[in-house]
Amino acid sequence: MKIRPSNLACLALCPKFARVDNPLVTDAGTLMHEAIATGNYTGLSESDKGIAEGALAFAEQEKASLAQPVRDFVEKRVYCKALDLGGTVDRLMVGADGTAIVLDWKTGLNMPDDADDSLQVQAYMLGVLDDFPDVHTALGVLTNPRTQSTSVSMRIDRESKAGVTSRILSIIQRADDPFSAPVPGSHCARCRHSHRCWALVPTIRASAVTVLPGVLELLRDPTVVTPPPEIRSARAVLRSILERWCEAVKDADNEYLKQGNDPPPGFKRMIRSTGLRIPENERLAALHALRAAGIDDSIIAAGCNLALGKIIEAMTLVVGDKKEATALVQGAVAGIAVEGTTEYLTRDRKGVDDATLVAMLRKALPSGVEQDGP
Ligand code: SF4
C-alpha cells in the first residue's frame, strides 16, 4: 500500500485507517498554503491575510535563528529511502552549519485530536537527512497559523535517525499487514470504512445503550424544545452515529435501484425531477442563449451563485497554474467577495474525554435508568 506522510498519524492509531477527503477543508487548506508559500495574499479575507502574514513572520524568525547564509526552499520535495516515502515540505531552511529547519503548516482542520501529527514532519526530516548529505541535524516544527499553536521543536540527527526510521517503519508495516486488526477511536470520524467497520460495533452499542434510556425524550421535536446542555450533547452523539449509518444505507439503496433491482417490499421506485440544470460544459452556450433572448446581464447575475473555487479550477485549465489562477480570480473580486463561515458542533475530546462524557450522560438522562450492558 502506498502511504502518504499525512496519513501516518492516523495509521499509527489504526492500521486500517483510510481517509475520507473533505474537498471543502482541502481547498481551504490549499489556498492558505499557497498564500503562505507565495506571499501573495491577493483576494484573501482580512482575517486569512493576517493568518498568512503571521505564518511568514514565524518562518522568518526561525530562519534568523540559523547560521547564515541560509538555503531557503518553499514546497520542497524530499524522499526517505528507508521508508520509501516522499512528500513536500512546506518550508525548508538549511543553515550554513548543517542544521536544517522543517516547517509544516497545518491549515486544515482534519486531524483527530488524539493523532500524533508530528509523525508526518518526522518523515520529512528523515527525507531531508537523506537528500542533503551536508545536513547533520534536522529540526522540525509543526504550526497551525489559524490557532497560532506550535509543536515542540523535534530534532533528528544522524545518530537518532535509525530509531525514528524504525518507529515509522513499524507503522507502515502494520498498515501493510493484512492481518492487522482495526483500532477504533476519534480518528474513525475521518475513515472511509466507518460505516461498515466491525471494530466499531462495541462503540456503537455502548453509545446506544447510553442514549437509549432517554431516547423518547431526545426525539421530541428538536425545534421546539430547549434541552439542557447534557441532553443536547446526548442528542448530538445519537445524531452523529445515525447520520453516518443513514448515509451509507442511502448510498447502498440508491446503488441497488440503479442496478435495476425491484424495490424491496413496502417501497416503490420514484423518479423525482430535481429541476432543469445546465451541464457544466454547456454553461457558456446557456449564457449566450439567455443574452440572445434579451435577458439582461443584471438578471442573469442575480440568478447565479458564483463559486470561486470552481472558477479557479476552470481558470487553472486556461493558465495552467493554480497559483496564478487563484491570484487572478481572487484579485478580480477583492473587496466584493465575502468570507462564508459555518458553525457546527464537533466532539471536544480534549475538553471532556469519552469515558467522562458517557458517565455524565448516564447521570443526566431524563429516565434515570441505569443500564449495565447491552
Ligand atoms: S473505522 Fe475501523 S478501520 Fe477505520 S479507523 Fe476506525 S477502526 Fe480503523
Residues whose N, C-alpha, C, O or C-beta is under 5 A from the ligand:
A	BS01	SF4	C14 K16 F17 P182 V183 P184 G185 H187 C188 C191 H193 S194 C197 A199
